[in-house]
C-alpha cells in the first residue's frame, strides 16, 4: 500500500460544511363556524421544518486509506514468570493425576499450566493493544494499561512488518503512554484535532480488536465530558463506533483524518461491544504526550486537601449564593494547603481567578500547574471571600497511585442505623443514636459518628453543640453545618432544620 504522508491527512477535508436552510411562509386560513358564518383569519408567520444538507459520507474509504498505515498493533511481553503464575490458578489434583497419554491432559495443562511436571518452564506474560504514530521518526501513542508491566514491545504495521519499540514514558493517571520505534525509515503519522469533538459527528475507530489488526469501525460521537470514575481527570468522549478488547490505545478519527481521541475503555456487561466506548480527548492527550516526550514523565502540582462537593444545603449553611466550589474537609499533613493556612471548612471558589465548579474541577486546575508554582486561591471563610497564596508541591513526589494521585474527594456516608443522642467523646461529641426518620438520619449521620465542628467552631462538649445549633437558628439559616468523623474519614454534613 502506498505510504501517504501526513500533509494530506492534515489539510484535506472530507466533510462538507453543514448548510442550514429554513424558510418562512404566511398561510391564510378560512375557518367555518358551527353557525355557518365564515371567519377569515391569518395564522402567525411559521417557520418551515429545519432541513440540513448533511455531510453524511457514502463511505469512509478515503479517510481510512490515508490514516490506516499510521495505526499499528502493539504486542507486549512481560517479565519471566513461572507457568503457575502466568495461569493465575492451580490445576486441581484430580486433573494432575490424569495419565500422561490421557486426551484431556493437554487441555488442562494449557488451562492451568503444566504444574507438577518437571518440564514446566517459566513463561512471559503477554498482552496486546493498539497504537498510532504521531511523528515520522517513530513516536507512537498507546494506553498506559496496554504497556503496563511490559519489558518488550513489538509494533506490527498494517502490512505485517514488525519493529521493536522502547518505552519513552507513561502516565497512569490519564492512561497514556509513548513508545519509540528506532528504524531507518519515515513512518506515516497522524495528528491530533485542534478543535473539540462535536456530539453527532462521524467517528472512525481503527485498531487491533481481539488481535485482528487493521480493523475499522464507524459510528458517531455520543457525548463529551464523560466521567466514568477511573480517576480525577476523567473527561472522556463517548462514541458508539464498535470498540472491543484490543482496541485500547487506538485512535478515533474525525472525517478529516484527525485524531479526536485515544480509545481507552468500554462499557460492557458481557465483555464485548454494546455501543458504548470511551476515548481520551485530543486536548488531554496532546498536553500529556508533550510532557512525556520532554522527559518521560508528567509533572503535576499538588495542593494536599481532602474535599467534598458543596450541596445546596451546605451552600445555604455557609451563606454562599451558589452551590459550587470545593469544601475542604481536612488539609493533609505537611501539605502545601496546610502550610498556606487552608483550614477545614474553607470553600475553595477559584484558582487564579478561574471559577471552581466542583472538586473534580479543582483537581484538574491544580494538576495543570507545575510543582513549586504559586497559585492564588479564593476561599470562602467565615461568611466572606479571602485570597490565599499557595506554593504547590509535586504530585510525583508522593506515592498516591491508589487514589489516582488526586486530591481525594470525601463523599458523605449513607445512614445505616436510625435513632439521636449525644455523648462526650475524647476528640469531640459522639453521636450514640439517631432518631428514626429524622433529617439527621436522612443526611447520613449515624451512630458512632463524632462531631468535631459546628458552624465553623470546634466542639468539645454537648453544650458546645447545642450553642452552635442555636446560634445558626438565630442567624436565620435553614441548616447547620457539622464536621463529623467516622471510620470512613472526615466530612461535612449540612443538616436542615425541621419546618415548623
BELDA-V135945 format. One record per residue. N is the residue number from 1. OMEGA is omega in whole degrees, 0 to 359 (* if undefined). BURIAL is b if it has 24 or more other ideal C-beta (glycine too) atoms within 12 Angstrom, else e. Layout:
n->N omega->OMEGA burial->BURIAL
n->N omega->OMEGA burial->BURIAL
This chain:
n->1 omega->179 burial->e
n->2 omega->179 burial->e
n->3 omega->181 burial->b
n->4 omega->178 burial->b
n->5 omega->186 burial->e
n->6 omega->184 burial->b
n->7 omega->180 burial->e
n->8 omega->182 burial->b
n->9 omega->185 burial->b
n->10 omega->191 burial->e
n->11 omega->184 burial->e
n->12 omega->180 burial->e
n->13 omega->184 burial->e
n->14 omega->183 burial->b
n->15 omega->174 burial->b
n->16 omega->176 burial->e
n->17 omega->177 burial->e
n->18 omega->178 burial->e
n->19 omega->182 burial->e
n->20 omega->179 burial->e
n->21 omega->176 burial->e
n->22 omega->179 burial->e
n->23 omega->176 burial->e
n->24 omega->180 burial->e
n->25 omega->175 burial->e
n->26 omega->185 burial->e
n->27 omega->177 burial->e
n->28 omega->183 burial->e
n->29 omega->173 burial->e
n->30 omega->180 burial->e
n->31 omega->180 burial->e
n->32 omega->180 burial->e
n->33 omega->182 burial->e
n->34 omega->182 burial->e
n->35 omega->181 burial->e
n->36 omega->178 burial->e
n->37 omega->181 burial->e
n->38 omega->178 burial->e
n->39 omega->177 burial->e
n->40 omega->178 burial->e
n->41 omega->174 burial->e
n->42 omega->182 burial->e
n->43 omega->173 burial->e
n->44 omega->178 burial->e
n->45 omega->182 burial->e
n->46 omega->176 burial->e
n->47 omega->174 burial->e
n->48 omega->177 burial->e
n->49 omega->179 burial->e
n->50 omega->176 burial->e
n->51 omega->183 burial->e
n->52 omega->172 burial->e
n->53 omega->189 burial->e
n->54 omega->176 burial->e
n->55 omega->181 burial->e
n->56 omega->183 burial->e
n->57 omega->173 burial->e
n->58 omega->174 burial->e
n->59 omega->183 burial->e
n->60 omega->190 burial->b
n->61 omega->182 burial->e
n->62 omega->178 burial->e
n->63 omega->183 burial->b
n->64 omega->182 burial->b
n->65 omega->181 burial->b
n->66 omega->188 burial->b
n->67 omega->188 burial->b
n->68 omega->179 burial->b
n->69 omega->180 burial->b
n->70 omega->183 burial->b
n->71 omega->186 burial->b
n->72 omega->169 burial->b
n->73 omega->180 burial->b
n->74 omega->176 burial->b
n->75 omega->186 burial->b
n->76 omega->175 burial->b
n->77 omega->182 burial->e
n->78 omega->182 burial->e
n->79 omega->174 burial->e
n->80 omega->178 burial->e
n->81 omega->176 burial->e
n->82 omega->180 burial->e
n->83 omega->181 burial->b
n->84 omega->183 burial->e
n->85 omega->179 burial->e
n->86 omega->179 burial->b
n->87 omega->174 burial->e
n->88 omega->177 burial->e
n->89 omega->184 burial->e
n->90 omega->178 burial->e
n->91 omega->178 burial->b
n->92 omega->186 burial->e
n->93 omega->182 burial->e
n->94 omega->178 burial->e
n->95 omega->179 burial->b
n->96 omega->181 burial->e
n->97 omega->178 burial->e
n->98 omega->177 burial->e
n->99 omega->182 burial->e
n->100 omega->183 burial->e
n->101 omega->180 burial->e
n->102 omega->184 burial->e
n->103 omega->180 burial->e
n->104 omega->184 burial->e
n->105 omega->183 burial->e
n->106 omega->179 burial->e
n->107 omega->182 burial->e
n->108 omega->176 burial->b
n->109 omega->177 burial->b
n->110 omega->183 burial->e
n->111 omega->186 burial->e
n->112 omega->187 burial->b
n->113 omega->185 burial->b
n->114 omega->184 burial->b
n->115 omega->181 burial->b
n->116 omega->180 burial->e
n->117 omega->182 burial->e
n->118 omega->181 burial->e
n->119 omega->181 burial->e
n->120 omega->183 burial->e
n->121 omega->176 burial->e
n->122 omega->181 burial->e
n->123 omega->176 burial->e
n->124 omega->173 burial->e
n->125 omega->182 burial->b
n->126 omega->177 burial->e
n->127 omega->179 burial->b
n->128 omega->179 burial->b
n->129 omega->182 burial->b
n->130 omega->178 burial->b
n->131 omega->179 burial->b
n->132 omega->180 burial->b
n->133 omega->177 burial->b
n->134 omega->178 burial->b
n->135 omega->183 burial->b
n->136 omega->180 burial->b
n->137 omega->173 burial->e
n->138 omega->175 burial->b
n->139 omega->180 burial->b
n->140 omega->184 burial->b
n->141 omega->171 burial->b
n->142 omega->176 burial->b
n->143 omega->175 burial->b
n->144 omega->182 burial->b
n->145 omega->176 burial->b
n->146 omega->186 burial->b
n->147 omega->184 burial->b
n->148 omega->180 burial->b
n->149 omega->182 burial->e
n->150 omega->176 burial->b
n->151 omega->180 burial->e
n->152 omega->183 burial->b
n->153 omega->179 burial->b
n->154 omega->180 burial->b
n->155 omega->180 burial->b
n->156 omega->181 burial->b
n->157 omega->181 burial->b
n->158 omega->177 burial->b
n->159 omega->178 burial->e
n->160 omega->178 burial->e
n->161 omega->182 burial->e
n->162 omega->176 burial->e
n->163 omega->172 burial->b
n->164 omega->181 burial->e
n->165 omega->175 burial->b
n->166 omega->181 burial->b
n->167 omega->176 burial->b
n->168 omega->180 burial->b
n->169 omega->181 burial->b
n->170 omega->179 burial->b
n->171 omega->184 burial->b
n->172 omega->186 burial->b
n->173 omega->175 burial->b
n->174 omega->177 burial->b
n->175 omega->178 burial->b
n->176 omega->179 burial->b
n->177 omega->181 burial->b
n->178 omega->177 burial->b
n->179 omega->180 burial->b
n->180 omega->173 burial->b
n->181 omega->177 burial->b
n->182 omega->182 burial->e
n->183 omega->182 burial->e
n->184 omega->179 burial->e
n->185 omega->175 burial->e
n->186 omega->181 burial->e
n->187 omega->171 burial->b
n->188 omega->183 burial->b
n->189 omega->181 burial->b
n->190 omega->182 burial->b
n->191 omega->177 burial->b
n->192 omega->176 burial->b
n->193 omega->178 burial->b
n->194 omega->176 burial->e
n->195 omega->180 burial->e
n->196 omega->178 burial->e
n->197 omega->179 burial->b
n->198 omega->178 burial->e
n->199 omega->180 burial->e
n->200 omega->181 burial->e
n->201 omega->179 burial->b
n->202 omega->176 burial->b
n->203 omega->179 burial->b
n->204 omega->178 burial->b
n->205 omega->178 burial->b
n->206 omega->181 burial->b
n->207 omega->190 burial->b
n->208 omega->182 burial->b
n->209 omega->179 burial->b
n->210 omega->179 burial->e
n->211 omega->180 burial->e
n->212 omega->185 burial->e
n->213 omega->177 burial->b
n->214 omega->180 burial->b
n->215 omega->183 burial->b
n->216 omega->174 burial->b
n->217 omega->183 burial->b
n->218 omega->178 burial->b
n->219 omega->179 burial->b
n->220 omega->170 burial->b
n->221 omega->183 burial->b
n->222 omega->182 burial->b
n->223 omega->175 burial->b
n->224 omega->174 burial->b
n->225 omega->181 burial->b
n->226 omega->174 burial->b
n->227 omega->183 burial->e
n->228 omega->176 burial->e
n->229 omega->181 burial->e
n->230 omega->181 burial->b
n->231 omega->185 burial->b
n->232 omega->184 burial->b
n->233 omega->180 burial->b
n->234 omega->177 burial->b
n->235 omega->192 burial->b
n->236 omega->167 burial->b
n->237 omega->175 burial->b
n->238 omega->179 burial->b
n->239 omega->177 burial->b
n->240 omega->172 burial->b
n->241 omega->183 burial->b
n->242 omega->179 burial->b
n->243 omega->183 burial->b
n->244 omega->177 burial->b
n->245 omega->185 burial->b
n->246 omega->175 burial->b
n->247 omega->183 burial->b
n->248 omega->180 burial->b
n->249 omega->180 burial->b
n->250 omega->184 burial->b
n->251 omega->168 burial->b
n->252 omega->186 burial->b
n->253 omega->165 burial->b
n->254 omega->185 burial->b
n->255 omega->173 burial->b
n->256 omega->180 burial->b
n->257 omega->178 burial->b
n->258 omega->180 burial->b
n->259 omega->177 burial->b
n->260 omega->181 burial->b
n->261 omega->177 burial->b
n->262 omega->183 burial->b
n->263 omega->188 burial->b
n->264 omega->186 burial->b
n->265 omega->175 burial->b
n->266 omega->169 burial->b
n->267 omega->186 burial->b
n->268 omega->175 burial->e
n->269 omega->184 burial->e
n->270 omega->184 burial->e
n->271 omega->179 burial->e
n->272 omega->183 burial->e
n->273 omega->174 burial->b
n->274 omega->176 burial->e
n->275 omega->178 burial->e
n->276 omega->179 burial->b
n->277 omega->185 burial->b
n->278 omega->181 burial->b
n->279 omega->176 burial->b
n->280 omega->185 burial->b
n->281 omega->181 burial->b
n->282 omega->181 burial->b
n->283 omega->177 burial->b
n->284 omega->184 burial->b
n->285 omega->183 burial->b
n->286 omega->180 burial->b
n->287 omega->182 burial->b
n->288 omega->181 burial->b
n->289 omega->178 burial->b
n->290 omega->178 burial->b
n->291 omega->179 burial->b
n->292 omega->180 burial->b
n->293 omega->182 burial->b
n->294 omega->183 burial->e
n->295 omega->175 burial->e
n->296 omega->180 burial->e
n->297 omega->179 burial->b
n->298 omega->178 burial->b
n->299 omega->179 burial->b
n->300 omega->175 burial->b
n->301 omega->181 burial->b
n->302 omega->180 burial->b
n->303 omega->176 burial->b
n->304 omega->177 burial->b
n->305 omega->166 burial->b
n->306 omega->188 burial->b
n->307 omega->176 burial->b
n->308 omega->180 burial->b
n->309 omega->175 burial->b
n->310 omega->178 burial->b
n->311 omega->178 burial->b
n->312 omega->182 burial->e
n->313 omega->177 burial->b
n->314 omega->179 burial->b
n->315 omega->181 burial->b
n->316 omega->181 burial->b
n->317 omega->179 burial->b
n->318 omega->183 burial->b
n->319 omega->178 burial->b
n->320 omega->179 burial->b
n->321 omega->184 burial->e
n->322 omega->177 burial->e
n->323 omega->179 burial->e
n->324 omega->182 burial->b
n->325 omega->180 burial->b
n->326 omega->182 burial->b
n->327 omega->181 burial->b
n->328 omega->175 burial->b
n->329 omega->178 burial->b
n->330 omega->169 burial->b
n->331 omega->182 burial->b
n->332 omega->182 burial->b
n->333 omega->177 burial->e
n->334 omega->182 burial->e
n->335 omega->175 burial->b
n->336 omega->180 burial->b
n->337 omega->180 burial->b
n->338 omega->180 burial->b
n->339 omega->180 burial->e
n->340 omega->178 burial->b
n->341 omega->175 burial->e
n->342 omega->184 burial->b
n->343 omega->172 burial->b
n->344 omega->182 burial->b
n->345 omega->174 burial->b
n->346 omega->174 burial->b
n->347 omega->180 burial->b
n->348 omega->185 burial->b
n->349 omega->184 burial->b
n->350 omega->175 burial->b
n->351 omega->183 burial->b
n->352 omega->177 burial->b
n->353 omega->177 burial->e
n->354 omega->185 burial->e
n->355 omega->175 burial->e
n->356 omega->181 burial->b
n->357 omega->185 burial->e
n->358 omega->182 burial->b
n->359 omega->180 burial->b
n->360 omega->177 burial->b
n->361 omega->177 burial->b
n->362 omega->180 burial->b
n->363 omega->180 burial->b
n->364 omega->181 burial->b
n->365 omega->181 burial->b
n->366 omega->180 burial->b
n->367 omega->181 burial->b
n->368 omega->179 burial->b
n->369 omega->175 burial->b
n->370 omega->174 burial->e
n->371 omega->181 burial->b
n->372 omega->176 burial->e
n->373 omega->177 burial->b
n->374 omega->179 burial->e
n->375 omega->178 burial->b
n->376 omega->179 burial->b
n->377 omega->172 burial->b
n->378 omega->184 burial->b
n->379 omega->175 burial->b
n->380 omega->182 burial->b
n->381 omega->178 burial->b
n->382 omega->173 burial->e
n->383 omega->178 burial->e
n->384 omega->179 burial->e
n->385 omega->175 burial->e
n->386 omega->176 burial->e
n->387 omega->179 burial->b
n->388 omega->178 burial->b
n->389 omega->183 burial->e
n->390 omega->170 burial->b
n->391 omega->188 burial->b
n->392 omega->174 burial->b
n->393 omega->180 burial->b
n->394 omega->179 burial->b
n->395 omega->182 burial->b
n->396 omega->178 burial->b
n->397 omega->185 burial->e
n->398 omega->178 burial->b
n->399 omega->183 burial->e
n->400 omega->182 burial->b
n->401 omega->184 burial->e
n->402 omega->180 burial->e
n->403 omega->178 burial->e
n->404 omega->172 burial->b
n->405 omega->184 burial->b
n->406 omega->169 burial->b
n->407 omega->189 burial->b
n->408 omega->181 burial->b
n->409 omega->181 burial->b
n->410 omega->181 burial->b
n->411 omega->179 burial->e
n->412 omega->179 burial->b
n->413 omega->176 burial->b
n->414 omega->182 burial->e
n->415 omega->178 burial->b
n->416 omega->177 burial->e
n->417 omega->179 burial->e
n->418 omega->176 burial->e
n->419 omega->174 burial->e
n->420 omega->176 burial->b
n->421 omega->183 burial->e
n->422 omega->176 burial->b
n->423 omega->177 burial->e
n->424 omega->178 burial->e
n->425 omega->184 burial->b
n->426 omega->184 burial->e
n->427 omega->181 burial->e
n->428 omega->180 burial->b
n->429 omega->184 burial->b
n->430 omega->172 burial->b
n->431 omega->182 burial->b
n->432 omega->177 burial->e
n->433 omega->179 burial->e
n->434 omega->182 burial->b
n->435 omega->179 burial->e
n->436 omega->176 burial->e
n->437 omega->177 burial->e
n->438 omega->178 burial->b
n->439 omega->177 burial->b
n->440 omega->178 burial->b
n->441 omega->179 burial->b
n->442 omega->182 burial->b
n->443 omega->172 burial->b
n->444 omega->175 burial->b
n->445 omega->186 burial->b
n->446 omega->177 burial->b
n->447 omega->182 burial->b
n->448 omega->175 burial->b
n->449 omega->177 burial->b
n->450 omega->178 burial->b
n->451 omega->181 burial->b
n->452 omega->191 burial->b
n->453 omega->176 burial->b
n->454 omega->177 burial->b
n->455 omega->176 burial->b
n->456 omega->181 burial->b
n->457 omega->177 burial->b
n->458 omega->179 burial->e
n->459 omega->179 burial->b
n->460 omega->182 burial->e
n->461 omega->177 burial->e
n->462 omega->179 burial->e
n->463 omega->178 burial->e
n->464 omega->179 burial->b
n->465 omega->182 burial->b
n->466 omega->180 burial->e
n->467 omega->180 burial->e
n->468 omega->180 burial->b
n->469 omega->180 burial->b
n->470 omega->180 burial->e
n->471 omega->179 burial->e
n->472 omega->178 burial->b
n->473 omega->180 burial->e
n->474 omega->179 burial->e
n->475 omega->177 burial->e
n->476 omega->178 burial->e
n->477 omega->181 burial->b
n->478 omega->182 burial->b
n->479 omega->177 burial->b
n->480 omega->182 burial->b
n->481 omega->180 burial->b
n->482 omega->171 burial->b
n->483 omega->184 burial->b
n->484 omega->180 burial->b
n->485 omega->171 burial->b
n->486 omega->184 burial->b
n->487 omega->179 burial->e
n->488 omega->182 burial->e
n->489 omega->182 burial->b
n->490 omega->180 burial->b
n->491 omega->173 burial->b
n->492 omega->178 burial->b
n->493 omega->175 burial->b
n->494 omega->182 burial->b
n->495 omega->181 burial->b
n->496 omega->176 burial->b
n->497 omega->178 burial->b
n->498 omega->179 burial->e
n->499 omega->182 burial->e
n->500 omega->* burial->e
